[in-house]
Amino acid sequence: MSRSGARPRRRSNLNLGAEQAEADKQFLRTAFYESDDYATISDKDDHHCFVIARTGSGKSAALQQLEEDFPEHVVRIVPEDLSLQYITNLRVMHYLDSLEVTLDPLFIALWKHVLVVELIRHRYKVNSPTAKANFMSTLREKVRKDPGKRAALDYLEQFQDRFWIDADQRVKEVTEKFEESINREAKGKIGLSGQVDATIGSTSGDMFSSEVRTELADRFQKIVNDTQMARLNQMIKVLDEDILESRQNFTYVVIDDLDRDWVDEKLTNALVRCLFRAVLDLQRVNNLKVIVALRTNIFEHLDFGRRSGGQEEKFRSLALRMRWTSGELEELVTERLRAAASKHGQVFNSIRDILPRTNRTRGDALEYMLQRTLMRPRDIIAFFNEALSNSSGGQLSWDDIRVAEEPYSRERLLALRDEWKTSYPEIDKVFHLFEGATLPLSHAAFTRILDDAITLPGDPEFAGAEWVQRLTAKMWSNPSGSWTDWYGPLVSLLYNIGFIGCMTGSRTEFQYVQTSPDFADRTRNLESITEFGIHPAFQMGLDVRIDNSRR
């Protein structure tokens, strides 16, 4: 008892589980919400194969649920297990890159090789020399009348007794054979005046004259282009007609975690871009669905238009961009509440059962909370858990929600920084320039803060100089440019990551990226902005003030 005699307030043990659903197997198993996006992902006849989403949108949870729903029909390929860092660290790769040799044919062949072999291993349980011999014998009998298919099987025979080894070892083996071919060619003498020695590692490609560089690049490009692609394409035909020939053998291949920091940006983009091209080719296999999950910012940086021979439209048409409605998020947290409450002997029909009632003064509590998210599962789960941690008996009051909002907001700021820090180091220093601001911000007030951001590269300790200077380059190269020319790229970045909102003269409410994702991509929209705001998710974390007299 307290000194006043009142019983101390008992905190609730109720929570909605981990923010990362794939890390909380209990909730994933008992409270997974099957959204329309998940139905699309699992649909065997739907051709969307690239799942593009922001961090916390549930893409990894969806793929893990797919494994739960179809345990015998899912092959998961983990990028970290493929020795991709080994490939990109090879001196030969950097040497060829310095000569501007296009490595795409090699990377596409590597992905096709990995996918074909992993599918065969899964389908025929190839895990020993005996299993491989039995599989090859069966398959050879099936394709004995087709010379092209027989030649494709000869490609598999090259691996002899090493077929069942882990994928990373097979990737290394293919890459090492390629490296040997390049080294053999480089040890010869190029037939030009001066007899240049092109041994790998003896010099860099950019040390040669343009004539010698062209000769070297042509010779090495031929080796890159001769990467067994024809026989691999025949293997895809075998896969379709002889391996996954019936619906009962339908297989999903899942590739996630491509956004981890395992290689430098340039080669990451090349490898991922080539994976997309390999997946595009594998769409010819009727009883196969390859699903690649990728973060939105990585997808946008892949530069398909310039690098992939005009195939950008194809890739985008096959991309499923995961987005959540308020109704779906309400159902998701309701499912989690029911599962969590059952452990405590409680029964709730809806998430609204634990929320304060709607009133004229404060409005709808769930709507209030959702407005302070980027409309992602991770955000709303985090907000509820913060509020529930201080609630009494699992019932939330408006005071519980308001008290929870400040630590929740600070955590969302940190999460936003972590989501984008790889592409935009120390972007949080830009966020904190808005600390204590009064909202909404006029055009002039917002511009003054951007001017402070533009001066950040003057600090030698600031790690984000490159991206700030890149986004503001027109300010220095085009002194007669417009405000949109100078500040537009930085405004677009802050809008697209969800940090700011924009008001235009024709609207009465701020627009944010979760409801108007393409707004900042149009110059005319940027030109029509009259006021700026900070997304409500981050307002308390930055201690901003709201001037309601201006609304």
C-alpha positions as CSV (number, residue, x, y, z in Angstrom):
1,M,0.0,0.0,0.0
2,S,1.1,3.6,-0.6
3,R,1.4,6.2,2.2
4,S,-2.0,7.6,1.2
5,G,-3.5,4.1,1.5
6,A,-4.3,3.7,-2.2
7,R,-3.3,0.5,-3.9
8,P,-0.4,1.1,-6.3
9,R,-1.2,1.1,-10.0
10,R,-0.5,-2.3,-11.5
11,R,1.2,-2.3,-14.8
12,S,-0.1,-4.6,-17.6
13,N,2.0,-7.4,-18.9
14,L,0.0,-7.3,-22.1
15,N,1.8,-6.5,-25.3
16,L,1.4,-7.1,-29.1
17,G,4.6,-9.0,-29.5
18,A,7.9,-8.1,-31.3
19,E,7.9,-5.3,-33.8
20,Q,9.7,-7.6,-36.2
21,A,7.0,-10.3,-36.8
22,E,9.5,-12.7,-38.4
23,A,11.5,-12.6,-35.1
24,D,8.4,-13.5,-33.0
25,K,7.5,-17.0,-34.2
26,Q,4.7,-17.4,-31.7
27,F,2.8,-14.4,-33.0
28,L,3.6,-15.2,-36.6
29,R,2.1,-18.6,-36.1
30,T,-1.0,-17.7,-34.1
31,A,-1.7,-14.1,-35.2
32,F,-0.5,-13.6,-38.7
33,Y,-2.8,-11.3,-40.6
34,E,-3.3,-12.4,-44.2
35,S,-3.4,-9.1,-46.1
36,D,-4.2,-8.7,-49.7
37,D,-0.5,-8.4,-50.4
38,Y,0.2,-11.8,-48.8
39,A,-2.6,-13.3,-51.0
40,T,-0.8,-11.9,-54.0
41,I,2.6,-13.2,-52.9
42,S,1.2,-16.7,-52.3
43,D,-0.9,-16.9,-55.4
44,K,0.7,-19.4,-57.7
45,D,-0.8,-17.8,-60.8
46,D,0.1,-14.2,-60.0
47,H,3.2,-13.0,-61.7
48,H,4.3,-10.3,-59.2
49,C,7.7,-11.6,-58.1
50,F,9.5,-8.6,-56.7
51,V,8.2,-7.6,-53.3
52,I,9.2,-3.9,-52.7
53,A,8.6,-2.3,-49.3
54,R,9.9,0.0,-46.7
55,T,11.6,-1.4,-43.5
56,G,8.9,-2.6,-41.1
57,S,6.2,-3.2,-43.8
58,G,6.1,-6.9,-43.2
59,K,7.8,-8.3,-46.3
60,S,10.1,-10.7,-44.3
61,A,7.2,-11.8,-42.2
62,A,5.1,-12.6,-45.3
63,L,7.9,-14.7,-46.8
64,Q,8.4,-16.6,-43.5
65,Q,4.6,-17.3,-43.4
66,L,4.8,-18.6,-46.9
67,E,7.3,-21.2,-45.6
68,E,4.9,-22.0,-42.8
69,D,2.0,-22.5,-45.2
70,F,3.9,-24.5,-47.9
71,P,6.7,-26.2,-45.9
72,E,7.5,-28.7,-48.6
73,H,7.4,-26.3,-51.5
74,V,9.6,-23.4,-50.5
75,V,13.3,-23.0,-51.2
76,R,14.9,-20.2,-49.4
77,I,18.2,-18.8,-50.7
78,V,20.1,-16.6,-48.3
79,P,22.4,-14.1,-50.0
80,E,24.9,-14.1,-47.2
81,D,25.4,-17.9,-47.8
82,L,26.4,-17.3,-51.5
83,S,29.9,-15.9,-51.1
84,L,28.8,-12.8,-52.8
85,Q,31.3,-10.7,-50.8
86,Y,34.0,-13.1,-52.0
87,I,33.1,-12.5,-55.6
88,T,33.0,-8.7,-55.3
89,N,36.3,-8.6,-53.4
90,L,38.2,-10.5,-56.2
91,R,40.9,-8.5,-57.7
92,V,39.9,-9.7,-61.2
93,M,36.4,-8.1,-60.8
94,H,37.9,-4.7,-59.9
95,Y,40.4,-5.1,-62.8
96,L,37.6,-5.8,-65.3
97,D,35.5,-3.0,-63.9
98,S,38.4,-0.5,-64.4
99,L,38.4,-1.6,-68.1
100,E,34.6,-1.0,-68.2
101,V,34.0,-4.7,-69.0
102,T,30.3,-5.5,-68.5
103,L,30.1,-8.2,-65.9
104,D,26.3,-8.7,-66.2
105,P,26.5,-11.9,-68.3
106,L,28.6,-13.5,-65.6
107,F,26.4,-12.4,-62.7
108,I,23.2,-13.5,-64.6
109,A,24.8,-16.9,-65.2
110,L,25.8,-17.2,-61.5
111,W,22.2,-16.5,-60.4
112,K,20.7,-18.9,-62.9
113,H,23.2,-21.5,-61.8
114,V,22.4,-21.1,-58.1
115,L,18.6,-21.1,-58.8
116,V,18.7,-24.2,-61.1
117,V,20.9,-26.3,-58.9
118,E,19.0,-25.4,-55.7
119,L,15.7,-26.3,-57.3
120,I,17.1,-29.6,-58.5
121,R,18.6,-30.4,-55.0
122,H,15.2,-29.6,-53.5
123,R,13.1,-31.5,-56.0
124,Y,15.2,-34.7,-56.0
125,K,16.7,-34.4,-52.5
126,V,20.2,-34.5,-54.0
127,N,22.5,-34.7,-50.9
128,S,25.0,-37.5,-51.8
129,P,26.8,-39.0,-54.9
130,T,24.2,-41.8,-55.0
131,A,21.3,-39.4,-55.0
132,K,22.9,-37.3,-57.8
133,A,23.6,-40.4,-59.9
134,N,20.0,-41.6,-59.5
135,F,18.7,-38.1,-60.4
136,M,20.9,-37.8,-63.5
137,S,20.0,-41.3,-64.7
138,T,16.3,-40.5,-64.4
139,L,16.6,-37.2,-66.1
140,R,18.8,-38.5,-69.0
141,E,16.2,-41.0,-69.8
142,K,13.5,-38.3,-69.9
143,V,15.5,-36.1,-72.3
144,R,17.3,-38.7,-74.4
145,K,15.6,-37.6,-77.6
146,D,16.4,-33.9,-77.2
147,P,20.0,-33.0,-78.1
148,G,19.7,-29.5,-76.5
149,K,18.5,-30.9,-73.2
150,R,21.2,-33.6,-73.2
151,A,23.8,-30.8,-73.7
152,A,22.3,-29.0,-70.8
153,L,22.7,-32.0,-68.5
154,D,26.4,-32.2,-69.6
155,Y,26.7,-28.8,-67.8
156,L,25.6,-30.4,-64.6
157,E,28.0,-33.3,-65.0
158,Q,30.9,-30.8,-64.8
159,F,30.3,-30.7,-61.0
160,Q,30.7,-34.5,-60.7
161,D,30.8,-35.4,-57.0
162,R,30.6,-31.8,-55.9
163,F,26.9,-31.2,-56.9
164,W,25.5,-31.5,-53.4
165,I,27.9,-29.2,-51.7
166,D,26.6,-25.9,-50.2
167,A,25.7,-23.1,-52.7
168,D,28.5,-20.9,-51.6
169,Q,31.1,-23.5,-52.5
170,R,29.5,-23.9,-56.0
171,V,29.5,-20.2,-56.5
172,K,33.2,-20.0,-55.6
173,E,33.9,-22.9,-58.0
174,V,32.2,-21.2,-60.9
175,T,33.9,-17.9,-60.1
176,E,37.3,-19.5,-59.8
177,K,37.0,-21.1,-63.2
178,F,36.1,-17.7,-64.6
179,E,39.1,-16.1,-62.9
180,E,41.4,-18.7,-64.3
181,S,40.1,-18.0,-67.9
182,I,40.7,-14.3,-67.4
183,N,44.2,-14.8,-66.0
184,R,45.2,-17.1,-68.9
185,E,44.1,-14.4,-71.4
186,A,45.9,-11.7,-69.4
187,K,49.2,-13.5,-69.3
188,G,49.5,-13.4,-73.0
189,K,50.8,-10.4,-75.0
190,I,48.3,-8.1,-76.6
191,G,49.2,-7.7,-80.3
192,L,49.8,-3.9,-80.2
193,S,53.0,-1.9,-80.4
194,G,54.9,-2.1,-77.2
195,Q,53.6,-5.6,-76.4
196,V,51.7,-4.7,-73.3
197,D,51.7,-7.1,-70.4
198,A,48.2,-7.4,-69.1
199,T,48.7,-9.8,-66.1
200,I,46.0,-9.3,-63.6
201,G,47.2,-7.3,-60.6
202,S,50.4,-6.1,-62.3
203,T,48.6,-2.8,-63.1
204,S,45.2,-1.2,-63.2
205,G,43.1,-1.0,-66.4
206,D,43.1,2.7,-66.2
207,M,46.9,2.9,-66.7
208,F,46.6,1.8,-70.4
209,S,46.1,4.0,-73.4
210,S,42.6,4.1,-74.8
211,E,43.7,1.8,-77.7
212,V,45.1,-0.8,-75.4
213,R,42.1,-0.5,-73.0
214,T,39.7,-1.2,-75.9
215,E,41.7,-4.2,-77.0
216,L,41.8,-5.6,-73.5
217,A,38.2,-4.9,-72.9
218,D,37.1,-6.7,-76.1
219,R,39.1,-9.8,-75.3
220,F,37.9,-10.0,-71.7
221,Q,34.3,-9.2,-72.7
222,K,34.3,-12.3,-74.9
223,I,35.3,-14.5,-71.9
224,V,32.6,-12.9,-69.8
225,N,30.0,-13.4,-72.5
226,D,31.0,-17.1,-72.8
227,T,29.5,-18.1,-69.4
228,Q,27.6,-21.3,-70.3
229,M,24.5,-19.1,-70.8
230,A,23.1,-21.2,-73.7
231,R,23.3,-24.4,-71.7
232,L,21.9,-22.7,-68.6
233,N,18.9,-21.5,-70.7
234,Q,18.4,-25.1,-71.9
235,M,18.4,-26.1,-68.3
236,I,15.6,-23.7,-67.6
237,K,13.6,-25.5,-70.4
238,V,14.5,-28.9,-68.7
239,L,13.3,-27.4,-65.4
240,D,10.0,-26.4,-66.9
241,E,9.3,-29.5,-68.9
242,D,11.0,-32.4,-67.1
243,I,11.7,-31.4,-63.4
244,L,8.8,-29.1,-62.3
245,E,6.5,-30.6,-64.9
246,S,3.4,-31.0,-62.8
247,R,1.4,-28.8,-60.4
248,Q,2.1,-31.0,-57.5
249,N,5.8,-30.1,-57.9
250,F,5.1,-26.3,-57.7
251,T,7.9,-24.6,-55.9
252,Y,8.4,-21.1,-54.5
253,V,12.0,-19.7,-54.3
254,V,12.3,-17.0,-51.7
255,I,15.2,-14.5,-51.6
256,D,15.3,-11.9,-48.8
257,D,17.9,-9.8,-47.0
258,L,19.4,-8.4,-50.2
259,D,19.7,-5.0,-48.5
260,R,22.3,-6.0,-46.0
261,D,25.7,-4.4,-46.2
262,W,27.6,-7.3,-47.7
263,V,29.2,-5.6,-50.7
264,D,30.0,-2.1,-51.9
265,E,27.1,-0.2,-53.5
266,K,28.1,-0.4,-57.1
267,L,28.6,-4.1,-57.2
268,T,25.5,-4.7,-55.0
269,N,23.4,-2.9,-57.6
270,A,25.0,-4.9,-60.4
271,L,24.4,-8.2,-58.6
272,V,20.8,-7.4,-57.6
273,R,20.0,-6.0,-61.1
274,C,21.2,-9.3,-62.6
275,L,19.2,-11.3,-60.2
276,F,16.1,-9.5,-61.4
277,R,17.0,-10.3,-65.0
278,A,17.6,-14.0,-64.1
279,V,14.2,-14.1,-62.4
280,L,12.6,-12.6,-65.4
281,D,13.9,-15.5,-67.6
282,L,12.7,-18.0,-65.0
283,Q,9.1,-16.8,-65.4
284,R,9.0,-19.2,-68.3
285,V,8.8,-22.1,-65.8
286,N,5.1,-22.7,-65.2
287,N,5.3,-24.4,-61.8
288,L,7.8,-22.0,-60.3
289,K,7.5,-18.7,-58.6
290,V,10.7,-16.9,-57.6
291,I,10.0,-14.1,-55.0
292,V,12.6,-11.5,-54.3
293,A,12.1,-9.1,-51.4
294,L,13.9,-5.7,-51.5
295,R,13.8,-2.5,-49.7
296,T,12.2,0.4,-51.6
297,N,15.4,2.6,-51.6
298,I,17.6,-0.2,-53.0
299,F,15.1,-0.9,-55.8
300,E,15.0,2.8,-56.8
301,H,18.8,2.9,-57.0
302,L,19.2,-0.1,-59.3
303,D,19.2,2.1,-62.4
304,F,17.3,-0.4,-64.6
305,G,16.6,2.1,-67.3
306,R,20.3,2.8,-68.1
307,R,21.7,-0.7,-67.4
308,S,19.2,-3.2,-68.5
309,G,18.4,-2.5,-72.1
310,G,15.1,-0.8,-71.6
311,Q,13.6,-3.5,-69.4
312,E,12.7,-1.1,-66.6
313,E,9.0,-1.2,-67.4
314,K,9.0,-5.1,-67.2
315,F,10.6,-5.0,-63.8
316,R,8.2,-2.4,-62.4
317,S,5.2,-4.2,-63.8
318,L,6.3,-7.3,-61.8
319,A,6.9,-5.4,-58.6
320,L,4.4,-5.6,-55.7
321,R,4.8,-2.5,-53.6
322,M,3.5,-3.5,-50.1
323,R,1.2,-0.8,-48.6
324,W,-1.2,-1.0,-45.7
325,T,-4.6,0.6,-45.3
326,S,-5.9,1.8,-41.9
327,G,-8.4,-1.0,-42.0
328,E,-5.8,-3.7,-42.6
329,L,-3.6,-2.3,-39.7
330,E,-6.6,-2.3,-37.4
331,E,-7.2,-6.0,-38.2
332,L,-3.5,-6.8,-37.8
333,V,-3.3,-5.4,-34.3
334,T,-6.7,-6.9,-33.4
335,E,-5.3,-10.4,-34.4
336,R,-2.3,-9.8,-32.2
337,L,-4.3,-8.5,-29.3
338,R,-6.5,-11.6,-29.4
339,A,-3.5,-13.9,-29.4
340,A,-1.7,-11.9,-26.6
341,A,-4.8,-11.7,-24.4
342,S,-5.5,-15.4,-24.6
343,K,-2.3,-16.1,-22.7
344,H,-3.6,-14.0,-19.9
345,G,-7.1,-15.5,-19.9
346,Q,-8.6,-12.4,-21.4
347,V,-10.9,-12.1,-24.4
348,F,-11.1,-9.1,-26.7
349,N,-13.1,-8.9,-29.9
350,S,-11.3,-5.8,-31.3
351,I,-8.3,-3.6,-30.6
352,R,-10.9,-0.9,-29.9
353,D,-11.9,-2.8,-26.8
354,I,-8.8,-1.6,-25.0
355,L,-8.8,2.0,-26.4
356,P,-10.6,5.0,-24.8
357,R,-13.9,5.9,-26.4
358,T,-14.1,8.4,-29.2
359,N,-15.1,11.9,-28.1
360,R,-15.5,15.3,-29.7
361,T,-12.5,16.8,-27.9
362,R,-9.8,14.1,-28.6
363,G,-11.4,12.2,-31.4
364,D,-10.8,8.6,-32.3
365,A,-7.9,7.0,-30.4
366,L,-6.9,4.5,-33.1
367,E,-7.0,7.1,-35.8
368,Y,-4.8,9.3,-33.6
369,M,-2.3,6.5,-33.3
370,L,-2.3,5.6,-36.9
371,Q,-1.7,9.2,-37.9
372,R,1.6,8.9,-36.0
373,T,2.8,6.0,-38.0
374,L,4.1,5.6,-41.5
375,M,1.3,3.1,-42.0
376,R,3.5,0.1,-41.3
377,P,2.9,-2.8,-39.0
378,R,6.1,-2.2,-37.1
379,D,5.1,1.4,-36.2
380,I,1.7,0.7,-34.9
381,I,2.8,-2.4,-32.9
382,A,5.6,-0.3,-31.3
383,F,3.1,2.5,-30.3
384,F,0.7,0.1,-28.8
385,N,3.5,-1.8,-26.9
386,E,4.8,1.5,-25.5
387,A,1.3,2.6,-24.3
388,L,0.5,-0.9,-22.9
389,S,3.7,-1.0,-20.9
390,N,2.4,1.8,-18.6
391,S,-1.3,0.9,-18.7
392,S,-3.4,-0.6,-15.9
393,G,-4.8,-4.0,-16.7
394,G,-4.3,-3.6,-20.4
395,Q,-6.9,-0.8,-20.7
396,L,-5.5,2.3,-22.4
397,S,-6.5,5.8,-21.5
398,W,-5.7,9.0,-23.4
399,D,-3.1,9.7,-20.8
400,D,-1.4,6.4,-21.5
401,I,-1.3,7.2,-25.2
402,R,0.1,10.7,-24.7
403,V,2.7,9.5,-22.2
404,A,3.8,6.8,-24.7
405,E,4.0,9.1,-27.6
406,E,7.2,10.8,-26.6
407,P,9.5,7.7,-26.2
408,Y,7.7,6.2,-29.2
409,S,8.5,9.3,-31.3
410,R,12.2,9.2,-30.3
411,E,12.4,5.6,-31.2
412,R,10.8,6.2,-34.6
413,L,13.4,8.9,-35.3
414,L,16.2,6.5,-34.5
415,A,14.5,3.9,-36.7
416,L,14.3,6.3,-39.6
417,R,17.9,7.1,-39.2
418,D,18.9,3.4,-39.2
419,E,16.7,2.7,-42.3
420,W,18.5,5.4,-44.4
421,K,21.9,5.8,-42.9
422,T,23.6,3.5,-45.4
423,S,22.5,5.6,-48.3
424,Y,22.6,8.9,-46.4
425,P,25.2,8.8,-43.6
426,E,24.3,11.0,-40.6
427,I,21.0,12.0,-42.0
428,D,19.8,12.4,-38.4
429,K,21.8,15.6,-38.2
430,V,19.5,17.0,-40.8
431,F,16.5,15.8,-38.8
432,H,17.7,17.5,-35.6
433,L,18.0,20.9,-37.4
434,F,14.2,20.9,-37.1
435,E,14.3,20.5,-33.3
436,G,12.1,23.0,-31.5
437,A,10.6,24.4,-34.7
438,T,7.1,25.8,-34.7
439,L,4.8,24.1,-37.2
440,P,3.6,24.6,-39.9
441,L,6.8,26.0,-41.4
442,S,6.5,28.8,-43.9
443,H,8.4,28.6,-47.2
444,A,11.0,31.0,-45.8
445,A,11.4,29.3,-42.5
446,F,11.8,25.9,-44.1
447,T,14.4,27.3,-46.5
448,R,16.5,28.7,-43.7
449,I,16.6,25.2,-42.1
450,L,17.6,23.7,-45.5
451,D,20.4,26.3,-45.8
452,D,21.7,25.0,-42.4
453,A,21.6,21.5,-43.8
454,I,23.6,22.6,-46.9
455,T,26.4,23.9,-44.7
456,L,26.8,20.6,-42.8
457,P,29.6,19.4,-45.2
458,G,31.7,22.3,-43.9
459,D,32.2,20.2,-40.8
460,P,35.1,17.8,-41.5
461,E,33.6,15.3,-39.1
462,F,30.3,15.2,-41.0
463,A,30.1,11.8,-42.8
464,G,27.3,12.8,-45.2
465,A,29.1,15.4,-47.2
466,E,28.9,13.5,-50.5
467,W,25.1,13.0,-50.6
468,V,24.4,16.6,-49.3
469,Q,26.6,18.0,-52.0
470,R,25.1,15.8,-54.7
471,L,21.6,16.8,-53.8
472,T,22.4,20.5,-53.8
473,A,24.8,20.5,-56.7
474,K,22.5,22.7,-58.9
475,M,22.7,25.5,-56.3
476,W,26.4,26.0,-57.3
477,S,26.3,24.9,-60.9
478,N,23.1,26.8,-61.8
479,P,23.1,30.2,-60.0
480,S,20.1,31.4,-62.1
481,G,18.0,28.4,-61.2
482,S,14.7,28.4,-59.4
483,W,14.0,27.5,-55.7
484,T,12.9,24.1,-57.0
485,D,16.1,23.6,-58.9
486,W,18.2,24.3,-55.9
487,Y,16.2,22.8,-53.0
488,G,13.9,20.3,-54.8
489,P,16.2,17.2,-54.5
490,L,16.6,17.7,-50.8
491,V,12.9,18.3,-50.3
492,S,12.1,15.2,-52.3
493,L,14.4,13.1,-50.2
494,L,12.9,14.3,-46.9
495,Y,9.4,13.8,-48.2
496,N,10.0,10.3,-49.8
497,I,11.6,8.9,-46.6
498,G,8.5,10.1,-44.7
499,F,10.1,12.8,-42.6
500,I,8.2,15.9,-43.9
501,G,4.8,16.6,-45.2
502,C,3.8,19.4,-47.7
503,M,0.8,21.7,-48.0
504,T,-0.2,23.1,-51.4
505,G,-2.5,26.0,-52.1
506,S,-5.2,23.7,-53.5
507,R,-5.4,21.5,-50.4
508,T,-6.4,21.9,-46.7
509,E,-4.4,19.0,-45.3
510,F,-0.7,18.0,-45.4
511,Q,0.3,15.3,-47.8
512,Y,2.6,12.6,-46.7
513,V,4.4,9.9,-48.6
514,Q,2.3,7.0,-47.2
515,T,-0.9,8.5,-48.8
516,S,0.7,10.4,-51.8
517,P,3.8,8.4,-52.7
518,D,4.5,10.2,-56.0
519,F,3.9,13.8,-54.8
520,A,7.6,14.9,-54.6
521,D,8.5,13.3,-57.9
522,R,6.7,16.1,-59.9
523,T,8.2,19.5,-60.2
524,R,4.9,21.3,-60.4
525,N,3.9,19.8,-57.0
526,L,7.1,21.1,-55.5
527,E,6.5,24.5,-57.0
528,S,3.0,24.7,-55.5
529,I,4.0,24.0,-51.9
530,T,2.9,26.8,-49.5
531,E,3.8,25.2,-46.1
532,F,5.9,22.4,-44.7
533,G,5.3,20.1,-41.7
534,I,7.1,17.3,-39.8
535,H,5.4,14.0,-39.9
536,P,3.4,13.5,-36.6
537,A,5.4,10.3,-35.9
538,F,8.5,12.5,-35.2
539,Q,7.0,15.7,-33.7
540,M,7.4,14.8,-30.1
541,G,10.8,13.4,-30.6
542,L,11.9,16.7,-32.0
543,D,10.0,18.8,-29.4
544,V,8.3,20.8,-32.1
545,R,5.4,23.2,-31.4
546,I,2.1,23.5,-33.3
547,D,0.8,26.9,-34.0
548,N,-2.9,26.1,-34.4
549,S,-3.8,29.7,-35.2
550,R,-2.1,29.3,-38.6
551,R,-4.3,26.3,-39.5
